[in-house]
Amino acid sequence: MRYGDYMGREADQQHLVEELRRERLLDIEQRLRAYRRAAFAVLALSLIATGPWVGWWPLIPLAVALAAFAVADRFMEKSPHPHRWAAGGWAISPFVIALSIGLTGGPDSPALGWMALPAVTLSARFEIRGVITGLAYMLVLLAASTVGVDPGGAADAPEFGIFAAALVLAVTLLGGAVVQSDREHRREAVLDPLTGLLNRTALAQRVSELEQQSRQAGRREAWIGCLVADIDNFKQVNDTHGHATGDAVLQGVAYTMRNALRAFDLIYRVGGEEFFVLLPGADSEKTVEIAERLRAAVAAAPEGGVDVTVSFGAAACCGDFEFMALYEQADSALFEAKRAGRNRVISSTPVANSLSVHATGDV
């Protein structure tokens, strides 16, 4: 394999990993919401119960934090950079806890241990650099809310601050080990080991999300295109050149198509030589245009030392996204492309002003 191809495939797989991280972050945030509200309720009840002794002021920053999380949750799913909203929402939590510590006695505050709460989800949300930054942020806030509020008190009883800092660090380390194991297993579960593409499991997860989103207000007019692709005469490649060459062809076709797609399109290996492509925002004409680009890219680049072609069935819908209906339309179109001579794109619906719906190129 040429060095340039190797680096391209490495970059391609990195893109898929980034997409998995994005989906995982959104999944984590969605799951955390109910538990976070319950945790805030517990903290609020403890502040109410101890109000006669520590005062009622800590309830104010707690309410501010809850409002900040609500704002972050609202914009996170729509943002192309959800990690920024996740970071902003998370950063409010230790800041509010630091205010509560400062308002309830500083180095003598009974809320010192609360600073470990944000550490529980720190590793789940961010990569190692973000974890280190978040840990440093919490420790600085802990110092500011104790030493900064009452230097003398902190010096007289340093053990409370030291124990709180140690608890924050220990929780972060333990959480990191659990999350790392979870990430590795998730990655193995959703990536095809041969091509590095997403697999059927990842497709099922994404389809579920898209079906839910299509029913939300404001998303009912969104287009979604899909392609079912199949390498032509792949059995003949295996029979003539051997399975090692067949594997090289699969890897090459996967890389070529991924490289020809838009950054936010997703391609999956769903069978031996069959691929599925999701095209958010693509209407019928755009779906066929992208399919033709993929077809031409594969036809122009010998894979594994073998000239191969790919046939495509295309379909698109606007409104409620029903995966099986759309898949069956694209799969029927793929059958027509095969029957018509292969190495071509056929759409399940007419596409105005497009010559790509039928054959382009020789078999």
C-alpha positions in Angstrom: 0.0 0.0 0.0 1.2 3.5 -0.9 2.1 5.8 2.0 -0.5 8.4 0.8 -3.2 5.7 0.7 -2.2 4.5 4.2 -2.4 8.0 5.6 -5.7 8.7 3.9 -7.2 5.6 5.4 -5.9 6.5 8.8 -7.5 9.9 8.5 -10.7 8.3 7.2 -10.9 6.0 10.3 -10.1 9.0 12.5 -13.2 10.7 11.1 -15.3 7.8 11.9 -13.9 7.7 15.4 -14.8 11.4 15.8 -18.3 10.7 14.7 -18.6 7.9 17.2 -17.4 10.2 19.9 -20.0 12.8 18.9 -22.8 10.2 19.0 -21.6 8.8 22.3 -21.4 12.3 23.9 -25.0 13.0 22.8 -26.1 9.6 24.1 -24.4 10.2 27.5 -25.9 13.7 27.8 -29.4 12.4 27.1 -29.1 9.6 29.6 -27.6 12.0 32.3 -30.5 14.5 32.2 -32.9 12.6 34.4 -30.2 11.5 36.9 -28.8 15.0 37.0 -32.1 16.5 37.9 -32.5 13.9 40.6 -29.0 14.8 41.9 -29.8 18.5 42.0 -33.0 17.7 43.9 -30.9 15.8 46.5 -28.5 18.7 46.9 -31.3 21.2 47.1 -33.1 19.1 49.8 -29.8 18.9 51.8 -29.4 22.7 51.6 -33.0 23.3 52.6 -32.6 20.9 55.6 -29.4 22.6 56.7 -30.6 26.1 55.9 -31.0 27.2 59.5 -27.3 26.5 60.2 -25.6 27.3 56.9 -28.0 29.8 55.4 -30.2 29.7 52.3 -27.8 31.5 49.8 -26.4 28.3 48.3 -29.8 27.6 46.8 -29.3 30.5 44.4 -26.2 29.2 42.6 -27.8 25.7 42.5 -30.8 27.1 40.6 -28.5 29.0 38.2 -26.6 25.8 37.5 -29.8 23.9 36.7 -30.9 26.7 34.3 -27.4 26.6 32.6 -27.7 22.9 32.0 -31.2 23.3 30.5 -29.8 25.9 28.0 -26.8 23.7 27.1 -29.1 20.7 26.6 -31.4 22.7 24.3 -28.6 23.7 21.9 -26.3 20.7 22.1 -28.1 18.3 19.7 -28.5 21.0 17.1 -24.9 22.2 17.3 -22.2 20.8 15.0 -19.9 21.0 18.0 -21.9 19.5 20.9 -18.7 19.0 23.0 -18.5 22.8 23.4 -22.0 23.0 24.9 -21.2 19.9 27.0 -18.0 21.6 28.3 -19.9 24.8 29.1 -22.7 23.0 30.9 -20.2 20.9 32.9 -18.0 23.9 33.9 -21.0 25.5 35.6 -21.3 22.6 38.0 -17.9 22.9 39.9 -18.2 26.7 39.8 -21.6 26.5 41.6 -20.2 24.0 44.1 -17.3 26.3 44.7 -19.7 29.2 45.4 -21.7 26.9 47.8 -18.4 26.0 49.6 -17.5 29.6 49.9 -21.0 30.6 51.2 -21.1 27.8 53.8 -17.8 28.3 55.6 -14.9 28.0 53.1 -12.3 25.6 54.5 -14.8 24.5 57.2 -17.7 24.0 54.8 -19.7 20.7 54.9 -20.0 20.9 51.1 -16.3 20.3 50.5 -17.0 16.7 49.3 -19.5 18.0 46.7 -16.6 19.0 44.5 -16.1 15.3 43.6 -19.6 15.2 42.0 -18.5 16.8 38.7 -15.5 14.4 38.6 -17.8 11.5 38.2 -18.8 12.4 34.7 -15.6 14.2 33.6 -14.0 11.2 31.9 -17.2 10.1 30.3 -17.6 13.4 28.5 -14.1 14.3 27.4 -10.8 12.9 26.1 -7.6 12.9 28.2 -6.7 16.5 27.5 -10.2 17.7 28.5 -10.0 15.5 31.6 -6.7 17.1 32.7 -8.1 20.6 32.0 -11.3 19.8 34.0 -9.4 18.3 36.9 -7.1 21.4 37.1 -10.2 23.6 36.9 -11.8 21.8 39.8 -8.7 21.9 42.0 -8.3 25.7 41.3 -11.9 26.3 42.3 -11.5 24.2 45.4 -8.4 26.2 46.4 -10.2 29.5 45.7 -13.3 28.5 47.7 -11.2 27.5 50.8 -7.8 29.2 50.9 -9.1 32.2 49.0 -12.1 32.7 51.3 -10.3 32.1 54.6 -6.5 31.6 54.4 -6.1 31.4 58.1 -8.8 28.7 58.5 -7.3 26.7 55.7 -3.9 26.8 57.3 -5.3 25.8 60.7 -7.1 22.7 59.3 -5.4 21.8 56.0 -6.6 18.2 56.2 -10.1 19.1 55.1 -9.0 20.7 51.9 -6.4 18.0 51.2 -8.9 15.2 51.7 -11.4 17.0 49.4 -8.7 17.4 46.7 -7.7 13.7 47.0 -11.3 12.7 46.7 -11.7 14.7 43.4 -8.5 13.1 42.0 -9.4 9.6 43.0 -12.9 9.8 41.6 -11.5 11.1 38.3 -8.9 8.3 38.1 -11.5 5.6 38.8 -14.0 7.1 36.4 -11.3 7.2 33.7 -10.6 3.5 33.9 -14.2 2.6 33.6 -14.8 4.9 30.7 -11.8 3.7 28.8 -12.9 0.2 29.0 -16.4 1.2 27.8 -15.0 3.2 24.9 -12.9 0.3 23.6 -15.8 -2.1 23.8 -18.1 0.3 22.0 -15.6 1.0 19.3 -15.1 -2.8 18.7 -18.9 -3.3 18.6 -19.7 -0.7 16.0 -16.6 -0.7 13.6 -16.1 -3.3 10.9 -12.6 -4.8 11.6 -11.7 -5.3 7.9 -12.7 -1.9 6.3 -12.8 0.3 9.4 -16.3 1.4 8.4 -19.3 1.5 10.7 -21.3 -1.7 10.9 -24.9 -2.8 11.2 -25.0 -2.1 14.9 -23.9 1.5 14.4 -26.5 1.8 11.6 -29.3 0.6 13.8 -28.3 3.2 16.5 -28.2 6.0 14.0 -31.5 5.0 12.3 -33.2 5.1 15.7 -31.9 8.6 16.3 -33.0 9.8 12.9 -36.5 8.3 13.2 -36.9 10.1 16.5 -35.6 13.4 15.1 -37.8 13.2 12.1 -40.9 13.3 14.3 -39.8 16.4 16.1 -41.2 19.8 15.2 -39.0 21.7 12.8 -37.5 18.5 11.3 -40.4 17.2 9.4 -39.3 19.0 6.2 -35.8 17.6 6.3 -34.5 15.5 3.5 -32.6 12.2 4.0 -31.1 10.3 1.2 -29.7 6.8 1.2 -27.7 4.6 -1.1 -27.4 0.8 -1.2 -24.2 -0.2 -3.0 -22.8 -3.5 -4.1 -19.4 -4.4 -5.7 -20.1 -5.9 -9.1 -19.0 -9.5 -9.7 -17.2 -9.7 -6.3 -17.5 -13.5 -6.1 -15.6 -13.7 -9.3 -12.8 -11.5 -7.8 -12.5 -14.0 -4.9 -12.6 -17.0 -7.1 -10.0 -15.7 -9.6 -7.6 -13.8 -7.4 -8.2 -15.3 -3.9 -9.7 -14.0 -0.7 -6.6 -11.9 0.3 -7.2 -9.9 -2.9 -10.9 -9.8 -2.2 -10.2 -8.3 1.2 -7.9 -5.7 -0.3 -10.7 -4.8 -2.8 -13.2 -4.3 0.0 -10.7 -2.1 1.9 -9.9 -0.1 -1.2 -13.6 0.4 -2.2 -14.5 1.4 1.4 -11.7 4.0 1.5 -12.4 5.4 -2.0 -16.1 5.9 -1.2 -15.6 7.3 2.2 -13.1 9.8 0.8 -15.6 10.9 -1.9 -18.4 11.6 0.6 -19.2 14.8 2.4 -17.8 15.2 5.9 -21.2 14.6 7.6 -22.3 11.6 5.4 -22.0 8.2 7.0 -21.1 4.9 5.2 -21.7 1.4 6.7 -20.6 -2.0 5.6 -23.8 -4.1 6.0 -22.8 -7.3 4.2 -20.0 -9.1 2.5 -19.7 -6.7 -0.4 -22.7 -4.5 0.3 -22.5 -0.9 1.7 -25.1 1.5 2.9 -24.8 5.3 2.8 -26.9 7.8 4.8 -27.0 11.3 3.3 -28.6 13.9 5.7 -30.1 16.8 3.9 -29.8 15.2 0.4 -32.9 15.3 -1.8 -33.5 12.9 -4.7 -31.3 14.8 -7.1 -28.5 15.3 -4.6 -28.6 11.7 -3.6 -28.1 10.6 -7.2 -25.4 13.1 -7.7 -23.4 11.8 -4.8 -24.0 8.2 -5.9 -22.6 9.0 -9.3 -19.5 10.6 -7.8 -18.9 7.5 -5.7 -19.4 5.2 -8.7 -17.0 7.2 -10.9 -14.4 7.3 -8.1 -14.4 3.5 -7.6 -14.4 2.9 -11.4 -11.3 5.2 -11.8 -9.2 3.6 -9.1 -8.1 -0.1 -9.3 -8.5 -1.7 -5.9 -6.2 -4.4 -4.7 -4.7 -4.4 -8.2 -8.1 -5.3 -9.7 -10.4 -3.2 -11.8 -13.8 -3.2 -10.0 -17.1 -1.3 -10.3 -20.0 -0.7 -8.0 -23.7 -0.5 -8.6 -26.0 1.8 -6.7 -29.6 2.0 -5.7 -30.7 5.5 -4.5 -33.7 6.7 -2.6 -34.6 9.8 -0.6 -37.5 11.0 1.5 -38.7 14.3 3.1 -40.7 14.1 6.3 -41.1 11.1 8.5 -38.1 9.0 8.1 -39.0 5.3 8.0 -35.8 3.3 7.4 -37.2 0.0 6.2 -39.4 1.7 3.6 -36.5 3.8 2.3 -34.0 0.9 2.4 -36.4 -1.3 0.4 -36.8 1.4 -2.3 -33.0 1.8 -2.6 -32.5 -2.0 -2.6 -35.1 -2.5 -5.4 -33.3 0.2 -7.4 -30.0 -1.6 -6.8 -31.5 -4.8 -8.2 -32.6 -2.8 -11.3 -29.0 -1.4 -11.7 -27.6 -4.9 -11.6 -30.2 -6.2 -14.1 -29.5 -3.3 -16.4 -25.8 -4.1 -16.7 -24.1 -3.0 -13.4 -21.7 -0.1 -12.9 -24.5 2.4 -12.8 -26.8 4.4 -10.5 -30.6 4.0 -10.5 -33.0 6.0 -8.3 -36.3 4.7 -7.0 -37.8 8.1 -7.9 -37.5 10.2 -11.0 -34.8 12.9 -10.8 -35.3 16.0 -13.0 -32.4 17.1 -15.2 -30.2 14.3 -14.3 -28.5 11.9 -16.6 -27.1 9.8 -13.8 -30.2 7.9 -13.0 -29.3 5.3 -15.6 -26.2 3.9 -17.0 -22.9 5.8 -17.1 -19.8 3.8 -18.0 -19.2 0.4 -19.4 -19.4 -2.9 -17.5 
